[in-house]
Amino acid sequence: MNLPNTLPTSLTHQDSLLTVNIHDLTYVPGAAPGSEIVPLFLDRENGIWVLYGRFQPGTRLPKHFHTGTVHFFTTKGEWNYLEYPQNPQTEGSYLYEPAGSIHSFAVPDDAAGPAEGFMVVYGANINFDGEQFQNIRDAGAIEDGILAWFRERGLPVPPYISPKSADHKNRG
């Protein structure tokens, strides 16, 4: 097979990198008391959401079912799934969750500080209150909630990355 000797023309040329830094962004209240998130990448069309989260001691997220896979890297603190107390996630832990996983996120009440981490989620979380359906959280619901939170406060829209605009700093 003969391969070309030159690089192909880029169809997605950019004048600068699509990058954000969590230290330059505003944390938004998360889905549960004690949780805060920073949106990094939200793609509602493909159902991909990338967030940095901070979870205070005692934080509990509702039991949820993942329609897609999840990658979670813990950068600070400790947390676990209530269903898997024997597998605590601590600073430096990487967790892969296959589609169809069901669990309840929790930070121990006596944790020394908040748990923090970077997550890449494909698909939706189907959330439950006990055994009863509560709601669906996907990239679109998260984006709508974040945009509403900023607009209600008269704040500029945060500079997360979205495939719908290469100019991610000027989303309106």
URVEN-V14121 format. One record per backbone hydrogen bond with DSSP energy under -0.5 kcal/mol. CO is the residue of the C=O (numbers start at 1). NH is the residue of the N-H. Records with the same first field share a line. If there is no record, write none. Layout:
CO = NH + NH
//
This chain:
1 = 3
17 = 19
21 = 24
22 = 25
28 = 37
32 = 35
34 = 56
35 = 30
36 = 54
37 = 28
38 = 52
40 = 161
41 = 50
43 = 47 + 48
47 = 123
48 = 43
49 = 51 + 121
50 = 40 + 41
51 = 119
52 = 38
53 = 117
54 = 36
55 = 115
56 = 59
59 = 107
63 = 128
64 = 103
65 = 67 + 126
66 = 100
69 = 122
70 = 97
71 = 120
72 = 74 + 95
73 = 75 + 118
74 = 92
76 = 116
77 = 91
79 = 89
80 = 106
81 = 84
82 = 85
84 = 87
88 = 90
89 = 79
90 = 93
93 = 74
95 = 72
97 = 70
98 = 101
101 = 66
103 = 64
104 = 82
105 = 61
106 = 80
107 = 58
108 = 58 + 111
115 = 55
116 = 75 + 76
117 = 53
118 = 73
119 = 51
120 = 71
121 = 49
124 = 67 + 126
125 = 127 + 137
126 = 65
127 = 134 + 135
128 = 63 + 130
129 = 131 + 132
132 = 129
135 = 127
136 = 138
137 = 125
138 = 142
139 = 143
140 = 144
141 = 145
142 = 146
143 = 147
144 = 148
145 = 149
146 = 150
147 = 151
148 = 152
149 = 153
150 = 153 + 155
151 = 154
158 = 160
161 = 42
162 = 165
165 = 162
166 = 168
167 = 170
168 = 171
//
